[in-house]
């Protein structure tokens, strides 16, 4: 048997696999949205969100949660924030379950969605001088240089429509793992409930399978041709 032909036949399947391999870590940064009107104008629905909020110290309230869009389904835990302290967090999705962890405090939720296409990281602060920041972000191990940061600078306080910034991450596909660092800072009296908070809002992805690109089709064709030729040679 021609050794060069055998080598070529064996290498073609590997070549096809390399061409057709998906880019699992691919995503895009769509930029920032300032305020709730900008988010509303985006026209997306967010069936789930992972949230950290200042809450109220002690029993009777919560600070870490995963909730649906109308807050009828909420899983939560308590957490005690320290002014200006940095806390590492992670949000992972395996195709059926969301797991949100903040400095070792974890909540999880099984969801019906099997993909999410967009992550919108919202920071909000309602009282003057207070700020929320999400930084040091990595998505599937890839660093994101942008942050989400909002500080209320209005002496009379910031209302709902003018108290937030969103970092928009799009073109997400498949399971994901988002990690980062969060900081709550406040002046004067400690804020309460959701007056100082951040959320990671999730937009449901498209369940349909993408049409293979020409390079992928070529790779599959080469694989089939190589296997067929090798089979004929073995039987000749």
DASUL-V547728 format. One record per pair of residues at least 24 apart in sequence whose C-alpha atoms are under 8 Angstrom apart, sorted by the first residue. I is the first residue (numbers start at 0). J is the second residue. D is the distance in whole Angstrom. If there is no record, write none. Layout:
# DASUL-V547728
I;J;D + I;J;D
This chain:
# DASUL-V547728
0;232;8 + 5;229;7 + 7;225;8 + 8;225;5 + 8;226;7 + 8;228;7 + 8;229;6 + 9;225;7 + 9;226;8 + 11;218;8 + 11;221;6 + 11;222;5 + 11;225;6 + 12;218;8 + 12;219;8 + 12;221;7 + 12;222;4 + 12;223;8 + 12;225;7 + 12;226;8 + 13;222;8 + 14;218;7 + 14;222;8 + 15;215;7 + 15;217;7 + 15;218;4 + 15;219;6 + 15;220;8 + 15;221;6 + 15;222;6 + 16;218;7 + 16;219;8 + 18;214;6 + 18;215;6 + 18;218;6 + 19;214;7 + 19;215;4 + 19;216;8 + 19;218;7 + 19;219;8 + 23;172;7 + 23;173;7 + 24;138;8 + 24;139;6 + 24;140;8 + 24;141;7 + 25;170;7 + 25;171;7 + 25;172;8 + 26;168;7 + 26;169;6 + 26;170;5 + 26;171;5 + 26;172;8 + 27;168;6 + 27;169;5 + 27;170;6 + 27;171;8 + 28;166;8 + 28;167;6 + 28;168;5 + 28;169;6 + 29;166;8 + 29;167;5 + 29;168;6 + 29;169;6 + 30;166;6 + 30;167;6 + 30;168;8 + 31;147;8 + 31;164;7 + 31;165;5 + 31;166;5 + 31;167;6 + 32;164;6 + 32;165;5 + 32;166;7 + 32;167;7 + 33;161;8 + 33;163;6 + 33;164;5 + 33;165;6 + 34;160;6 + 34;161;5 + 34;162;6 + 34;163;5 + 34;164;6 + 34;165;8 + 35;159;7 + 35;160;5 + 35;161;7 + 35;162;8 + 35;163;7 + 36;160;6 + 38;165;8 + 43;202;7 + 44;202;6 + 44;203;8 + 45;200;6 + 45;201;5 + 45;202;5 + 45;203;7 + 46;200;8 + 46;201;7 + 46;202;7 + 46;203;7 + 47;200;6 + 47;201;6 + 47;202;8 + 48;198;6 + 48;199;5 + 48;200;4 + 48;201;6 + 49;90;8 + 49;99;7 + 49;198;6 + 49;199;5 + 49;200;7 + 50;196;7 + 50;197;6 + 50;198;4 + 50;199;6 + 51;196;6 + 51;197;5 + 51;198;6 + 52;192;6 + 52;193;5 + 52;194;8 + 52;195;6 + 52;196;4 + 52;197;6 + 53;80;7 + 53;183;8 + 53;190;7 + 53;191;6 + 53;192;6 + 53;193;6 + 53;194;7 + 53;195;6 + 53;196;6 + 54;191;5 + 54;192;4 + 54;193;6 + 55;191;5 + 55;192;6 + 62;192;8 + 63;101;8 + 63;104;8 + 63;106;7 + 64;99;8 + 64;106;6 + 65;99;7 + 65;106;7 + 65;107;7 + 65;108;7 + 74;106;7 + 74;107;7 + 74;108;7 + 75;106;6 + 76;104;7 + 76;105;7 + 76;106;7 + 78;104;7 + 80;183;8 + 81;183;8 + 82;183;6 + 82;184;5 + 82;185;6 + 83;182;6 + 83;183;6 + 83;184;5 + 83;185;8 + 84;182;6 + 84;183;7 + 84;184;8 + 85;180;6 + 85;181;6 + 85;182;5 + 85;183;8 + 86;180;5 + 86;181;5 + 86;182;7 + 87;178;7 + 87;179;6 + 87;180;4 + 87;181;6 + 88;178;6 + 88;179;6 + 88;180;6 + 88;181;7 + 89;176;7 + 89;177;5 + 89;178;4 + 89;179;7 + 90;176;6 + 90;177;5 + 90;178;6 + 91;174;8 + 91;175;6 + 91;176;4 + 91;177;6 + 92;174;5 + 92;175;5 + 92;176;6 + 93;173;8 + 93;174;5 + 93;175;7 + 94;173;7 + 94;174;6 + 112;203;7 + 113;173;8 + 113;204;8 + 113;206;7 + 114;172;6 + 114;173;6 + 114;174;7 + 114;203;6 + 114;204;5 + 114;205;7 + 114;206;7 + 115;171;7 + 115;172;6 + 115;173;7 + 115;201;6 + 115;202;5 + 115;203;4 + 115;204;4 + 115;205;8 + 116;169;6 + 116;170;5 + 116;171;5 + 116;172;6 + 116;201;8 + 116;202;6 + 116;203;6 + 116;204;4 + 116;205;7 + 117;167;7 + 117;168;6 + 117;169;4 + 117;170;6 + 117;171;6 + 117;201;6 + 117;202;5 + 117;203;7 + 117;204;8 + 118;167;6 + 118;168;5 + 118;169;6 + 118;171;8 + 118;199;6 + 118;200;6 + 118;201;5 + 118;202;7 + 119;165;6 + 119;166;6 + 119;167;5 + 119;168;6 + 119;198;8 + 119;199;6 + 119;200;5 + 119;201;7 + 120;147;7 + 120;165;5 + 120;166;5 + 120;167;7 + 120;197;7 + 120;198;6 + 120;199;4 + 120;200;6 + 121;147;7 + 121;163;7 + 121;164;6 + 121;165;4 + 121;166;7 + 121;197;5 + 121;198;5 + 121;199;6 + 121;200;8 + 122;147;6 + 122;148;6 + 122;149;6 + 122;163;5 + 122;164;6 + 122;165;7 + 122;196;6 + 122;197;4 + 122;198;7 + 123;148;8 + 123;149;6 + 123;150;8 + 123;162;5 + 123;163;4 + 123;164;7 + 123;194;7 + 123;195;6 + 123;196;5 + 123;197;6 + 124;149;7 + 124;150;6 + 124;151;6 + 124;157;7 + 124;162;6 + 124;163;7 + 124;194;6 + 124;195;5 + 124;196;7 + 125;151;6 + 125;156;6 + 125;157;5 + 125;158;6 + 125;159;8 + 125;162;6 + 125;194;5 + 125;195;7 + 126;151;6 + 126;153;8 + 126;155;8 + 126;156;5 + 126;157;6 + 126;190;8 + 126;194;7 + 127;151;5 + 127;152;5 + 127;153;6 + 127;154;6 + 127;155;7 + 127;156;5 + 127;157;7 + 127;186;8 + 128;152;6 + 128;185;6 + 128;186;6 + 129;183;8 + 129;184;6 + 129;185;4 + 129;186;6 + 129;195;8 + 130;183;6 + 130;184;5 + 130;185;6 + 130;195;7 + 131;181;7 + 131;182;6 + 131;183;5 + 131;184;7 + 131;195;7 + 131;196;7 + 131;197;7 + 132;181;6 + 132;182;5 + 132;183;7 + 132;197;8 + 133;179;7 + 133;180;6 + 133;181;5 + 133;182;7 + 133;197;8 + 134;179;6 + 134;180;5 + 134;181;6 + 135;178;8 + 135;179;5 + 135;180;6 + 136;177;7 + 136;178;6 + 136;179;4 + 136;180;7 + 137;177;6 + 137;178;5 + 137;179;6 + 138;175;7 + 138;176;6 + 138;177;5 + 138;178;7 + 139;175;6 + 139;176;5 + 139;177;6 + 140;176;8 + 172;204;7
